[in-house]
Amino acid sequence: MGHEHGPHEGQPGNGGDDGHEPSGSGGMGSRGLTRPMSERKARKAKKQRPREQEAGGAPHAMGREERLKMLRMHHQQTLWVYWTVLLLGAWTLLAPLTFGYGKGLVEPSGGRDVWLSLPTRVRLMTWSDIVSGALLLFFGWRALTPNRPRSLWACCFVGIWLSLAPVVLWAPNAAAYLNGTLVGMLVIALTVLIPGMPNMVMYMKMGPATPPGWSYNPSSWPQRWVMIALGFLGFVVSRYLAAFQLGYIDSVWDPFFGDGTRQVLNSNMSHMWPVSDAALGTFAYTFEFLMGFMGSPSRWRTMPWMVTFYGILVIPLGLVHIFLVISQPIVVGEWCTFCLLAAAIMLPMLPLEGDEVVAMGQHLVRAKRRGESLWEVFWKGGSPEGSTQDERSPELLTLPEHPLRVVRAGLWGMSVPWTLAISVVLGVGLVFAPVLLGMTKPAADIFRLAGLLTITVSVIAMGEVFRLARYLNVLLGLGVAAVPWFLGGGTLAGRLAGLLTGLLLVALALPRGPRRERYGSWDRFVR
């Protein structure tokens, strides 16, 4: 997250970054954080800005010395963060001795072979925490001095490893897994989330938050709040499945499919991964909800690199996750309730993140046309030329009083045409049709696969920037209408149902449906 106004704070808001924000949208406050120590300085700075403008000055054309002064002031206000990193370093270094990683050892579920023996897992997890703790102490001590971004980034990457190590090294007991993942998240938050992206104040270009030609800001806090909530829910679900695969719990509950979840988690499909696929999903969801906090409401412009990586994590990797879950009833022959729930949580995140990625891409295109260095703009952000103030997004702090208003703002950019809603219903019908119509493999698998893919495509197309994706339902509809006639396992009733459903899917994919928002130059693709 960028330190985009220096150290000045306000209440959480969704305004721009040019110093003329709506009420309640200060710099750090625009990241949803407040620090009372800086409120007096913030008020003084806001009073000073109008005087500078009346004199014809450019209050944000700061020189290096002024930026360094702001950096030191911000560092002083957030010094507690870096001392906490030191404390976590000492905690991590002593954790193997405190919790006894060699006690209460467990083996993965289903008699799964792993690439490390149990004694090796104990030794590697022990030394991983000892070395990681020592690195946090070293770089955390260096980070107590301002203007040392490399030390902060080093601590952040140690936090990433602490979150990943229990997955890669198959943490031998629950204490090792819990300690590594929890401390890892805290270190990441304390180094690049709470204080802001290291040294971003040294090069940040301030400006309004809404992209040129857009009717809303896709990086506003209400938009990101939905992503953060979904990411955390996915984390909780995946962690439960991971606890079973890693051997920390002996059974896994499935309210609908009985023993199906256990068979899916212990299947050959799951065991083909060198690590627990559920634990790997937990690691991915960790970043999905943490990265939701990164940056200000202008991050589509100020942090293109972060939006790019976030988009990759959510969209292509999210699609892979969904497709793996879709394939389970076909490859394994069983259903898993919590696997389906994890995929259902991931699915709406794809269209919800798509608009921010589009805004970021438009920004890079404009920067290229202006002759700016794409490399520098990608890593350091670019000019706010053409951007406008975000006066539409409600402040996130109004969520308790006006939850529906904030939730609606979080869903801007998505609409539900009746054609796509009916397509989702038809997809659900295709999933259950084989049971109702007495169909068997392989025709039954075609119905189930087409149904699940139809649901996926239809929900993604509800994101207006991805509305063109609905045409994939034409291919799915044609497949359902034609393929079962040439395969075994179908019944006459099933084939006729497939023909009718397929033709309906084709017809429903043709209308675009309503478009409620504007997306600048991307409008021509919303058709």
C-alpha positions, 0 to 999 in steps of 0.5 A: 500500500502506498503512502500517498499523502505522506503521514497525514491521516483522516478517517477512512474514506474513498476520495482521491489523492490530490489533496482535495478529497471529500470529507473523511478521505485523508491519505493513510485514512484512505487505506482504512487506517487512522493514527491519532498522533497525526491528526493535528498535523493533518488538520494543519496540512489541510489548512495550508493547502488552500493558501498554497493554491491561492498563491499559485503554488503546486502543493504536491510538486514536492522536492526530495527534501520535503519527501524525506521529511514526510518519510521520517515523520511517517516512520516516527508515527509507525515506529511501533510497527517495526518494534513489533516485527522485532518481537515477532522475530524473537517469538519465531526464533523461540517457537520450536523450543516453546511448542516442541515441533518433535512432539505430537507428530502426525502423518498426512491423511490417506497414507499419503507419501510425501517427499520428506521423511518425518524426522526431516520434516521436524528438522526443517521446520525447526530450522526454518523458524530459527533462521526466519526469526533471526532474519526478522531480528536482523532486518527488523532492527535495520528497519528501525532507521527510516529510508531502508525499504530493502530491509522492510521488503526482506522482512515481508519476504520472510513473512511470505516464507513463514506462511509457505513453509508449513505447506512445502515442508509438511509441518509435522504438527498443528502447532508448527502449521498454526505458528508459521501461517499466523506469524507470516500473515502478521509480518506481511501486514506489519511491513507492507500493509499497515505502514504502507508500501516501503518508501512509496512517498518518495516517488508517489504521484498524487491525484484523483481516484476515479479512472478517466471515463469511468462512472465509479472507482474500481479500487474504492474501499467498498469494492475491495471490502467484498473481495477481502471478505470473500478471500477470508471466507475462502481461507477459513474453508480451505484451512479446514480441508488442509487440516484434514489432509495434513493429518491434524484432524482425523475426520472431515465433516460433509453435510450432504455427500457423506464420505465424499469429501474424504474420498476426494481429499484422499484421491489420486487426483489430490495425491498427484500434487507434491503438497497438500492442495487444500493447504496450497489453496489456503496459502493462495487465499491468504494473499487474496484477502491480504492484498485486498488491503494493499494500496489506496483507492488510487492503486489501479494507477499508483501500484500497477504491479500489485493490481497485476499480481492480484489479478493473476492470483484471482483470475487465472489461478482462480479459474484453475482452482474452479476447474479442478473442483469441477473435475472432481465428480467426473475424475474421482466420481465423488462430490465434496461440499466444502470443495464446492463451497470454496469454488463458489466463494472464488467464482464471484471474485473473478468478475469483481476483480476484473474491473480493477485490472481493466482500469490498470491496463488502461492506465498503462496504455495511456502512459505508453501513449504519453511516452512514459517508461512502462517499466517505471510506471508499472513499478512506481505508478504514473500520472493521474492525468484525466482522473476525477474525484471519487464523490460517489463511493460511500465511506467504509466506516458507514458500513454498520449504519448503512450496510446495504449501501456499502454492499451495493457500492461493492458490487458496482460493475456487476449486473445480473441480466435475466438471460444470465440468471436463467443460464445459471438455473439451466446449468444447475439443472444439467448437473442434476439431470443425470440422476433425475433422468437415469443417465450414466457415463459418459453422457452423464459426465458431459451433462455435469461438466457442461452444467458446471461450466455454464454456471461458471461462464454465466457468473463471470459474464455478470461482470460487465467488463467480461460480458463478452464471455457469455458467448462461451455458453454458445459452445457449451449449449451446442455441446450439450445439444449434440454430443450426448446423441453420439455417446453411450449412457444417455436416455432418450429423455436425457438427449431430448432434455439436452437438446432443448437446454442446449438450444436455450443456452445458445439463445440466452447467450446472444442478448447483452443485457443492461450495462449500468456503468461506464468504463472509459475506453473499455466501453466498446468491449462491453457488448 
